[in-house]
Amino acid sequence: MALRNASARWVGSLKGACSFASRFEEGPGTNPEGLWGAAQADRIAMALSPILGQAGFKNTRNHLVCEARLVAR
């Protein structure tokens, strides 16, 4: 049977520092777009790992950064 491990880390309270300024301006805090960007970067890192392995690279760690921009239309 295969052994699988996973972990997650959450720092702070459930209530995040989300405000109008953090979402639509340059204010401090977080926003839903930033959280979405982090999730997408994680998915890309996981998808990239087997591709690099099949290409002959020994992949031990991926670090991706995703930037989400809010554009008013």
PDB file of N, CA, C and O in Angstrom:
ATOM      1  N   MET A   1       0.842  -1.181   0.000  1.00  0.00           N
ATOM      2  CA  MET A   1       0.000   0.000   0.000  1.00  0.00           C
ATOM      3  C   MET A   1       0.884   1.240   0.000  1.00  0.00           C
ATOM      4  O   MET A   1       1.865   1.313   0.740  1.00  0.00           O
ATOM      5  N   ALA A   2       0.543   2.180  -0.805  1.00  0.00           N
ATOM      6  CA  ALA A   2       1.330   3.416  -0.903  1.00  0.00           C
ATOM      7  C   ALA A   2       1.085   4.303   0.312  1.00  0.00           C
ATOM      8  O   ALA A   2      -0.039   4.423   0.799  1.00  0.00           O
ATOM      9  N   LEU A   3       2.137   4.906   0.777  1.00  0.00           N
ATOM     10  CA  LEU A   3       2.061   5.848   1.891  1.00  0.00           C
ATOM     11  C   LEU A   3       2.015   7.254   1.331  1.00  0.00           C
ATOM     12  O   LEU A   3       2.869   7.631   0.528  1.00  0.00           O
ATOM     13  N   ARG A   4       1.037   8.027   1.741  1.00  0.00           N
ATOM     14  CA  ARG A   4       0.898   9.392   1.245  1.00  0.00           C
ATOM     15  C   ARG A   4       0.865  10.355   2.413  1.00  0.00           C
ATOM     16  O   ARG A   4       0.301  10.059   3.466  1.00  0.00           O
ATOM     17  N   ASN A   5       1.466  11.492   2.216  1.00  0.00           N
ATOM     18  CA  ASN A   5       1.488  12.530   3.244  1.00  0.00           C
ATOM     19  C   ASN A   5       1.066  13.852   2.637  1.00  0.00           C
ATOM     20  O   ASN A   5       1.280  14.103   1.451  1.00  0.00           O
ATOM     21  N   ALA A   6       0.481  14.672   3.440  1.00  0.00           N
ATOM     22  CA  ALA A   6       0.119  16.017   3.013  1.00  0.00           C
ATOM     23  C   ALA A   6       0.157  16.915   4.234  1.00  0.00           C
ATOM     24  O   ALA A   6       0.001  16.454   5.365  1.00  0.00           O
ATOM     25  N   SER A   7       0.364  18.184   3.999  1.00  0.00           N
ATOM     26  CA  SER A   7       0.336  19.126   5.111  1.00  0.00           C
ATOM     27  C   SER A   7      -0.163  20.466   4.617  1.00  0.00           C
ATOM     28  O   SER A   7      -0.087  20.778   3.429  1.00  0.00           O
ATOM     29  N   ALA A   8      -0.666  21.237   5.532  1.00  0.00           N
ATOM     30  CA  ALA A   8      -1.119  22.589   5.241  1.00  0.00           C
ATOM     31  C   ALA A   8      -0.798  23.444   6.449  1.00  0.00           C
ATOM     32  O   ALA A   8      -0.754  22.953   7.576  1.00  0.00           O
ATOM     33  N   ARG A   9      -0.576  24.716   6.209  1.00  0.00           N
ATOM     34  CA  ARG A   9      -0.251  25.622   7.304  1.00  0.00           C
ATOM     35  C   ARG A   9      -1.078  26.882   7.167  1.00  0.00           C
ATOM     36  O   ARG A   9      -1.092  27.520   6.114  1.00  0.00           O
ATOM     37  N   TRP A  10      -1.752  27.227   8.217  1.00  0.00           N
ATOM     38  CA  TRP A  10      -2.542  28.455   8.260  1.00  0.00           C
ATOM     39  C   TRP A  10      -2.034  29.275   9.425  1.00  0.00           C
ATOM     40  O   TRP A  10      -1.916  28.758  10.536  1.00  0.00           O
ATOM     41  N   VAL A  11      -1.733  30.535   9.199  1.00  0.00           N
ATOM     42  CA  VAL A  11      -1.239  31.414  10.245  1.00  0.00           C
ATOM     43  C   VAL A  11      -2.226  32.556  10.400  1.00  0.00           C
ATOM     44  O   VAL A  11      -2.573  33.222   9.425  1.00  0.00           O
ATOM     45  N   GLY A  12      -2.671  32.777  11.612  1.00  0.00           N
ATOM     46  CA  GLY A  12      -3.603  33.875  11.866  1.00  0.00           C
ATOM     47  C   GLY A  12      -5.010  33.370  12.101  1.00  0.00           C
ATOM     48  O   GLY A  12      -5.255  32.164  12.145  1.00  0.00           O
ATOM     49  N   SER A  13      -5.913  34.286  12.249  1.00  0.00           N
ATOM     50  CA  SER A  13      -7.304  33.932  12.490  1.00  0.00           C
ATOM     51  C   SER A  13      -8.020  33.687  11.169  1.00  0.00           C
ATOM     52  O   SER A  13      -7.459  33.906  10.096  1.00  0.00           O
ATOM     53  N   LEU A  14      -9.246  33.238  11.257  1.00  0.00           N
ATOM     54  CA  LEU A  14     -10.027  33.000  10.055  1.00  0.00           C
ATOM     55  C   LEU A  14     -10.375  34.306   9.361  1.00  0.00           C
ATOM     56  O   LEU A  14     -10.485  34.362   8.136  1.00  0.00           O
ATOM     57  N   LYS A  15     -10.545  35.339  10.144  1.00  0.00           N
ATOM     58  CA  LYS A  15     -10.863  36.635   9.567  1.00  0.00           C
ATOM     59  C   LYS A  15      -9.591  37.248   8.992  1.00  0.00           C
ATOM     60  O   LYS A  15      -8.671  37.589   9.736  1.00  0.00           O
ATOM     61  N   GLY A  16      -9.539  37.387   7.681  1.00  0.00           N
ATOM     62  CA  GLY A  16      -8.353  37.945   7.033  1.00  0.00           C
ATOM     63  C   GLY A  16      -8.409  39.452   6.987  1.00  0.00           C
ATOM     64  O   GLY A  16      -9.437  40.073   7.255  1.00  0.00           O
ATOM     65  N   ALA A  17      -7.268  40.021   6.640  1.00  0.00           N
ATOM     66  CA  ALA A  17      -7.159  41.483   6.549  1.00  0.00           C
ATOM     67  C   ALA A  17      -7.540  41.941   5.150  1.00  0.00           C
ATOM     68  O   ALA A  17      -6.719  42.507   4.428  1.00  0.00           O
ATOM     69  N   CYS A  18      -8.781  41.695   4.775  1.00  0.00           N
ATOM     70  CA  CYS A  18      -9.272  42.078   3.455  1.00  0.00           C
ATOM     71  C   CYS A  18     -10.085  43.362   3.590  1.00  0.00           C
ATOM     72  O   CYS A  18     -10.972  43.463   4.438  1.00  0.00           O
ATOM     73  N   SER A  19      -9.777  44.320   2.763  1.00  0.00           N
ATOM     74  CA  SER A  19     -10.488  45.600   2.802  1.00  0.00           C
ATOM     75  C   SER A  19     -10.607  46.125   1.381  1.00  0.00           C
ATOM     76  O   SER A  19     -10.059  45.543   0.444  1.00  0.00           O
ATOM     77  N   PHE A  20     -11.316  47.213   1.232  1.00  0.00           N
ATOM     78  CA  PHE A  20     -11.417  47.847  -0.075  1.00  0.00           C
ATOM     79  C   PHE A  20     -10.028  48.206  -0.587  1.00  0.00           C
ATOM     80  O   PHE A  20      -9.709  47.988  -1.756  1.00  0.00           O
ATOM     81  N   ALA A  21      -9.196  48.767   0.314  1.00  0.00           N
ATOM     82  CA  ALA A  21      -7.852  49.191  -0.088  1.00  0.00           C
ATOM     83  C   ALA A  21      -6.983  48.000  -0.495  1.00  0.00           C
ATOM     84  O   ALA A  21      -6.198  48.111  -1.436  1.00  0.00           O
ATOM     85  N   SER A  22      -7.109  46.858   0.200  1.00  0.00           N
ATOM     86  CA  SER A  22      -6.284  45.701  -0.150  1.00  0.00           C
ATOM     87  C   SER A  22      -6.760  45.038  -1.436  1.00  0.00           C
ATOM     88  O   SER A  22      -5.981  44.366  -2.113  1.00  0.00           O
ATOM     89  N   ARG A  23      -8.015  45.218  -1.772  1.00  0.00           N
ATOM     90  CA  ARG A  23      -8.535  44.573  -2.972  1.00  0.00           C
ATOM     91  C   ARG A  23      -8.441  45.441  -4.211  1.00  0.00           C
ATOM     92  O   ARG A  23      -8.115  44.943  -5.289  1.00  0.00           O
ATOM     93  N   PHE A  24      -8.721  46.729  -4.079  1.00  0.00           N
ATOM     94  CA  PHE A  24      -8.793  47.580  -5.257  1.00  0.00           C
ATOM     95  C   PHE A  24      -7.697  48.635  -5.339  1.00  0.00           C
ATOM     96  O   PHE A  24      -7.574  49.320  -6.354  1.00  0.00           O
ATOM     97  N   GLU A  25      -6.911  48.771  -4.295  1.00  0.00           N
ATOM     98  CA  GLU A  25      -5.842  49.761  -4.284  1.00  0.00           C
ATOM     99  C   GLU A  25      -4.548  49.066  -3.873  1.00  0.00           C
ATOM    100  O   GLU A  25      -4.406  47.862  -4.084  1.00  0.00           O
ATOM    101  N   GLU A  26      -3.631  49.782  -3.308  1.00  0.00           N
ATOM    102  CA  GLU A  26      -2.347  49.220  -2.888  1.00  0.00           C
ATOM    103  C   GLU A  26      -2.254  49.091  -1.373  1.00  0.00           C
ATOM    104  O   GLU A  26      -1.157  49.178  -0.820  1.00  0.00           O
ATOM    105  N   GLY A  27      -3.368  48.887  -0.694  1.00  0.00           N
ATOM    106  CA  GLY A  27      -3.377  48.796   0.756  1.00  0.00           C
ATOM    107  C   GLY A  27      -2.855  47.468   1.264  1.00  0.00           C
ATOM    108  O   GLY A  27      -2.775  46.502   0.505  1.00  0.00           O
ATOM    109  N   PRO A  28      -2.496  47.406   2.543  1.00  0.00           N
ATOM    110  CA  PRO A  28      -2.001  46.152   3.125  1.00  0.00           C
ATOM    111  C   PRO A  28      -3.134  45.144   3.309  1.00  0.00           C
ATOM    112  O   PRO A  28      -4.305  45.517   3.383  1.00  0.00           O
ATOM    113  N   GLY A  29      -2.777  43.882   3.381  1.00  0.00           N
ATOM    114  CA  GLY A  29      -3.769  42.836   3.608  1.00  0.00           C
ATOM    115  C   GLY A  29      -3.831  41.878   2.445  1.00  0.00           C
ATOM    116  O   GLY A  29      -2.969  41.886   1.566  1.00  0.00           O
ATOM    117  N   THR A  30      -4.850  41.059   2.448  1.00  0.00           N
ATOM    118  CA  THR A  30      -5.004  40.039   1.418  1.00  0.00           C
ATOM    119  C   THR A  30      -6.281  40.295   0.633  1.00  0.00           C
ATOM    120  O   THR A  30      -7.051  41.202   0.949  1.00  0.00           O
ATOM    121  N   ASN A  31      -6.492  39.488  -0.387  1.00  0.00           N
ATOM    122  CA  ASN A  31      -7.708  39.598  -1.187  1.00  0.00           C
ATOM    123  C   ASN A  31      -7.972  38.254  -1.864  1.00  0.00           C
ATOM    124  O   ASN A  31      -7.074  37.415  -1.939  1.00  0.00           O
ATOM    125  N   PRO A  32      -9.180  38.043  -2.351  1.00  0.00           N
ATOM    126  CA  PRO A  32      -9.496  36.753  -2.980  1.00  0.00           C
ATOM    127  C   PRO A  32      -8.633  36.459  -4.207  1.00  0.00           C
ATOM    128  O   PRO A  32      -8.318  35.299  -4.473  1.00  0.00           O
ATOM    129  N   GLU A  33      -8.253  37.477  -4.946  1.00  0.00           N
ATOM    130  CA  GLU A  33      -7.437  37.258  -6.139  1.00  0.00           C
ATOM    131  C   GLU A  33      -6.054  36.716  -5.779  1.00  0.00           C
ATOM    132  O   GLU A  33      -5.516  35.863  -6.485  1.00  0.00           O
ATOM    133  N   GLY A  34      -5.487  37.205  -4.692  1.00  0.00           N
ATOM    134  CA  GLY A  34      -4.187  36.710  -4.250  1.00  0.00           C
ATOM    135  C   GLY A  34      -4.260  35.261  -3.813  1.00  0.00           C
ATOM    136  O   GLY A  34      -3.355  34.477  -4.096  1.00  0.00           O
ATOM    137  N   LEU A  35      -5.332  34.901  -3.124  1.00  0.00           N
ATOM    138  CA  LEU A  35      -5.510  33.510  -2.708  1.00  0.00           C
ATOM    139  C   LEU A  35      -5.714  32.601  -3.919  1.00  0.00           C
ATOM    140  O   LEU A  35      -5.197  31.484  -3.958  1.00  0.00           O
ATOM    141  N   TRP A  36      -6.462  33.079  -4.896  1.00  0.00           N
ATOM    142  CA  TRP A  36      -6.668  32.324  -6.127  1.00  0.00           C
ATOM    143  C   TRP A  36      -5.337  32.139  -6.853  1.00  0.00           C
ATOM    144  O   TRP A  36      -5.049  31.054  -7.358  1.00  0.00           O
ATOM    145  N   GLY A  37      -4.531  33.190  -6.905  1.00  0.00           N
ATOM    146  CA  GLY A  37      -3.226  33.113  -7.555  1.00  0.00           C
ATOM    147  C   GLY A  37      -2.322  32.086  -6.897  1.00  0.00           C
ATOM    148  O   GLY A  37      -1.616  31.346  -7.583  1.00  0.00           O
ATOM    149  N   ALA A  38      -2.342  32.036  -5.572  1.00  0.00           N
ATOM    150  CA  ALA A  38      -1.526  31.058  -4.848  1.00  0.00           C
ATOM    151  C   ALA A  38      -1.971  29.632  -5.176  1.00  0.00           C
ATOM    152  O   ALA A  38      -1.137  28.742  -5.339  1.00  0.00           O
ATOM    153  N   ALA A  39      -3.271  29.418  -5.271  1.00  0.00           N
ATOM    154  CA  ALA A  39      -3.781  28.084  -5.614  1.00  0.00           C
ATOM    155  C   ALA A  39      -3.370  27.690  -7.031  1.00  0.00           C
ATOM    156  O   ALA A  39      -3.025  26.534  -7.276  1.00  0.00           O
ATOM    157  N   GLN A  40      -3.404  28.633  -7.956  1.00  0.00           N
ATOM    158  CA  GLN A  40      -3.016  28.331  -9.333  1.00  0.00           C
ATOM    159  C   GLN A  40      -1.524  28.036  -9.428  1.00  0.00           C
ATOM    160  O   GLN A  40      -1.120  27.137 -10.165  1.00  0.00           O
ATOM    161  N   ALA A  41      -0.701  28.780  -8.693  1.00  0.00           N
ATOM    162  CA  ALA A  41       0.743  28.516  -8.693  1.00  0.00           C
ATOM    163  C   ALA A  41       1.029  27.113  -8.171  1.00  0.00           C
ATOM    164  O   ALA A  41       1.914  26.427  -8.682  1.00  0.00           O
ATOM    165  N   ASP A  42       0.282  26.684  -7.156  1.00  0.00           N
ATOM    166  CA  ASP A  42       0.449  25.339  -6.614  1.00  0.00           C
ATOM    167  C   ASP A  42       0.096  24.286  -7.654  1.00  0.00           C
ATOM    168  O   ASP A  42       0.810  23.294  -7.796  1.00  0.00           O
ATOM    169  N   ARG A  43      -0.984  24.488  -8.373  1.00  0.00           N
ATOM    170  CA  ARG A  43      -1.381  23.526  -9.404  1.00  0.00           C
ATOM    171  C   ARG A  43      -0.338  23.430 -10.511  1.00  0.00           C
ATOM    172  O   ARG A  43      -0.029  22.334 -10.979  1.00  0.00           O
ATOM    173  N   ILE A  44       0.205  24.563 -10.931  1.00  0.00           N
ATOM    174  CA  ILE A  44       1.215  24.560 -11.987  1.00  0.00           C
ATOM    175  C   ILE A  44       2.474  23.854 -11.511  1.00  0.00           C
ATOM    176  O   ILE A  44       3.076  23.089 -12.266  1.00  0.00           O
ATOM    177  N   ALA A  45       2.882  24.099 -10.270  1.00  0.00           N
ATOM    178  CA  ALA A  45       4.075  23.454  -9.722  1.00  0.00           C
ATOM    179  C   ALA A  45       3.904  21.934  -9.699  1.00  0.00           C
ATOM    180  O   ALA A  45       4.831  21.197 -10.035  1.00  0.00           O
ATOM    181  N   MET A  46       2.721  21.469  -9.304  1.00  0.00           N
ATOM    182  CA  MET A  46       2.484  20.019  -9.272  1.00  0.00           C
ATOM    183  C   MET A  46       2.466  19.439 -10.683  1.00  0.00           C
ATOM    184  O   MET A  46       2.971  18.337 -10.895  1.00  0.00           O
ATOM    185  N   ALA A  47       1.899  20.151 -11.645  1.00  0.00           N
ATOM    186  CA  ALA A  47       1.847  19.659 -13.024  1.00  0.00           C
ATOM    187  C   ALA A  47       3.223  19.676 -13.678  1.00  0.00           C
ATOM    188  O   ALA A  47       3.519  18.832 -14.524  1.00  0.00           O
ATOM    189  N   LEU A  48       4.066  20.633 -13.290  1.00  0.00           N
ATOM    190  CA  LEU A  48       5.390  20.760 -13.883  1.00  0.00           C
ATOM    191  C   LEU A  48       6.344  19.655 -13.427  1.00  0.00           C
ATOM    192  O   LEU A  48       7.237  19.265 -14.178  1.00  0.00           O
ATOM    193  N   SER A  49       6.168  19.157 -12.228  1.00  0.00           N
ATOM    194  CA  SER A  49       7.079  18.173 -11.667  1.00  0.00           C
ATOM    195  C   SER A  49       7.224  16.909 -12.527  1.00  0.00           C
ATOM    196  O   SER A  49       8.356  16.531 -12.830  1.00  0.00           O
ATOM    197  N   PRO A  50       6.139  16.239 -12.935  1.00  0.00           N
ATOM    198  CA  PRO A  50       6.330  15.040 -13.760  1.00  0.00           C
ATOM    199  C   PRO A  50       6.842  15.361 -15.161  1.00  0.00           C
ATOM    200  O   PRO A  50       7.519  14.535 -15.772  1.00  0.00           O
ATOM    201  N   ILE A  51       6.533  16.534 -15.671  1.00  0.00           N
ATOM    202  CA  ILE A  51       7.030  16.921 -16.996  1.00  0.00           C
ATOM    203  C   ILE A  51       8.544  17.039 -16.959  1.00  0.00           C
ATOM    204  O   ILE A  51       9.230  16.566 -17.866  1.00  0.00           O
ATOM    205  N   LEU A  52       9.066  17.667 -15.915  1.00  0.00           N
ATOM    206  CA  LEU A  52      10.519  17.787 -15.776  1.00  0.00           C
ATOM    207  C   LEU A  52      11.164  16.417 -15.585  1.00  0.00           C
ATOM    208  O   LEU A  52      12.240  16.159 -16.125  1.00  0.00           O
ATOM    209  N   GLY A  53      10.513  15.533 -14.819  1.00  0.00           N
ATOM    210  CA  GLY A  53      11.042  14.187 -14.618  1.00  0.00           C
ATOM    211  C   GLY A  53      11.112  13.395 -15.912  1.00  0.00           C
ATOM    212  O   GLY A  53      12.096  12.699 -16.161  1.00  0.00           O
ATOM    213  N   GLN A  54      10.077  13.494 -16.738  1.00  0.00           N
ATOM    214  CA  GLN A  54      10.057  12.786 -18.015  1.00  0.00           C
ATOM    215  C   GLN A  54      11.105  13.334 -18.978  1.00  0.00           C
ATOM    216  O   GLN A  54      11.562  12.627 -19.875  1.00  0.00           O
ATOM    217  N   ALA A  55      11.484  14.600 -18.788  1.00  0.00           N
ATOM    218  CA  ALA A  55      12.507  15.211 -19.644  1.00  0.00           C
ATOM    219  C   ALA A  55      13.923  14.896 -19.155  1.00  0.00           C
ATOM    220  O   ALA A  55      14.902  15.327 -19.765  1.00  0.00           O
ATOM    221  N   GLY A  56      14.030  14.142 -18.050  1.00  0.00           N
ATOM    222  CA  GLY A  56      15.331  13.724 -17.565  1.00  0.00           C
ATOM    223  C   GLY A  56      15.914  14.575 -16.449  1.00  0.00           C
ATOM    224  O   GLY A  56      17.050  14.345 -16.033  1.00  0.00           O
ATOM    225  N   PHE A  57      15.173  15.539 -15.962  1.00  0.00           N
ATOM    226  CA  PHE A  57      15.656  16.370 -14.862  1.00  0.00           C
ATOM    227  C   PHE A  57      15.283  15.745 -13.526  1.00  0.00           C
ATOM    228  O   PHE A  57      14.208  15.165 -13.381  1.00  0.00           O
ATOM    229  N   LYS A  58      16.181  15.868 -12.550  1.00  0.00           N
ATOM    230  CA  LYS A  58      15.869  15.418 -11.202  1.00  0.00           C
ATOM    231  C   LYS A  58      15.218  16.608 -10.484  1.00  0.00           C
ATOM    232  O   LYS A  58      15.901  17.534 -10.047  1.00  0.00           O
ATOM    233  N   ASN A  59      13.930  16.566 -10.374  1.00  0.00           N
ATOM    234  CA  ASN A  59      13.172  17.674  -9.803  1.00  0.00           C
ATOM    235  C   ASN A  59      12.890  17.394  -8.326  1.00  0.00           C
ATOM    236  O   ASN A  59      12.182  16.441  -7.999  1.00  0.00           O
ATOM    237  N   THR A  60      13.433  18.209  -7.445  1.00  0.00           N
ATOM    238  CA  THR A  60      13.192  18.021  -6.020  1.00  0.00           C
ATOM    239  C   THR A  60      12.363  19.137  -5.418  1.00  0.00           C
ATOM    240  O   THR A  60      11.768  18.958  -4.355  1.00  0.00           O
ATOM    241  N   ARG A  61      12.313  20.286  -6.076  1.00  0.00           N
ATOM    242  CA  ARG A  61      11.576  21.410  -5.498  1.00  0.00           C
ATOM    243  C   ARG A  61      11.188  22.384  -6.602  1.00  0.00           C
ATOM    244  O   ARG A  61      11.994  22.681  -7.483  1.00  0.00           O
ATOM    245  N   ASN A  62       9.968  22.875  -6.556  1.00  0.00           N
ATOM    246  CA  ASN A  62       9.491  23.924  -7.463  1.00  0.00           C
ATOM    247  C   ASN A  62       9.055  25.119  -6.631  1.00  0.00           C
ATOM    248  O   ASN A  62       8.451  24.956  -5.571  1.00  0.00           O
ATOM    249  N   HIS A  63       9.353  26.285  -7.097  1.00  0.00           N
ATOM    250  CA  HIS A  63       8.887  27.507  -6.434  1.00  0.00           C
ATOM    251  C   HIS A  63       8.317  28.408  -7.516  1.00  0.00           C
ATOM    252  O   HIS A  63       9.057  28.947  -8.339  1.00  0.00           O
ATOM    253  N   LEU A  64       7.015  28.567  -7.512  1.00  0.00           N
ATOM    254  CA  LEU A  64       6.360  29.419  -8.490  1.00  0.00           C
ATOM    255  C   LEU A  64       5.679  30.569  -7.778  1.00  0.00           C
ATOM    256  O   LEU A  64       5.201  30.421  -6.654  1.00  0.00           O
ATOM    257  N   VAL A  65       5.639  31.699  -8.429  1.00  0.00           N
ATOM    258  CA  VAL A  65       4.968  32.879  -7.901  1.00  0.00           C
ATOM    259  C   VAL A  65       3.940  33.310  -8.929  1.00  0.00           C
ATOM    260  O   VAL A  65       4.246  33.411 -10.117  1.00  0.00           O
ATOM    261  N   CYS A  66       2.739  33.560  -8.480  1.00  0.00           N
ATOM    262  CA  CYS A  66       1.668  33.976  -9.359  1.00  0.00           C
ATOM    263  C   CYS A  66       1.258  35.399  -8.989  1.00  0.00           C
ATOM    264  O   CYS A  66       1.076  35.706  -7.811  1.00  0.00           O
ATOM    265  N   GLU A  67       1.115  36.245  -9.965  1.00  0.00           N
ATOM    266  CA  GLU A  67       0.676  37.619  -9.719  1.00  0.00           C
ATOM    267  C   GLU A  67      -0.720  37.782 -10.289  1.00  0.00           C
ATOM    268  O   GLU A  67      -0.950  37.508 -11.467  1.00  0.00           O
ATOM    269  N   ALA A  68      -1.646  38.222  -9.464  1.00  0.00           N
ATOM    270  CA  ALA A  68      -3.021  38.442  -9.908  1.00  0.00           C
ATOM    271  C   ALA A  68      -3.284  39.940  -9.935  1.00  0.00           C
ATOM    272  O   ALA A  68      -3.031  40.638  -8.953  1.00  0.00           O
ATOM    273  N   ARG A  69      -3.784  40.424 -11.042  1.00  0.00           N
ATOM    274  CA  ARG A  69      -4.100  41.850 -11.181  1.00  0.00           C
ATOM    275  C   ARG A  69      -5.600  42.007 -11.385  1.00  0.00           C
ATOM    276  O   ARG A  69      -6.224  41.292 -12.169  1.00  0.00           O
ATOM    277  N   LEU A  70      -6.140  42.938 -10.676  1.00  0.00           N
ATOM    278  CA  LEU A  70      -7.556  43.249 -10.824  1.00  0.00           C
ATOM    279  C   LEU A  70      -7.681  44.347 -11.847  1.00  0.00           C
ATOM    280  O   LEU A  70      -7.111  45.425 -11.678  1.00  0.00           O
ATOM    281  N   VAL A  71      -8.423  44.087 -12.914  1.00  0.00           N
ATOM    282  CA  VAL A  71      -8.582  45.051 -13.983  1.00  0.00           C
ATOM    283  C   VAL A  71     -10.050  45.424 -14.074  1.00  0.00           C
ATOM    284  O   VAL A  71     -10.909  44.562 -14.256  1.00  0.00           O
ATOM    285  N   ALA A  72     -10.333  46.709 -13.946  1.00  0.00           N
ATOM    286  CA  ALA A  72     -11.718  47.180 -14.065  1.00  0.00           C
ATOM    287  C   ALA A  72     -12.071  47.315 -15.539  1.00  0.00           C
ATOM    288  O   ALA A  72     -11.293  47.857 -16.324  1.00  0.00           O
ATOM    289  N   ARG A  73     -13.235  46.825 -15.908  1.00  0.00           N
ATOM    290  CA  ARG A  73     -13.697  46.923 -17.299  1.00  0.00           C
ATOM    291  C   ARG A  73     -15.055  47.545 -17.345  1.00  0.00           C
ATOM    292  O   ARG A  73     -15.620  47.716 -18.425  1.00  0.00           O
TER     293      ARG A  73
END
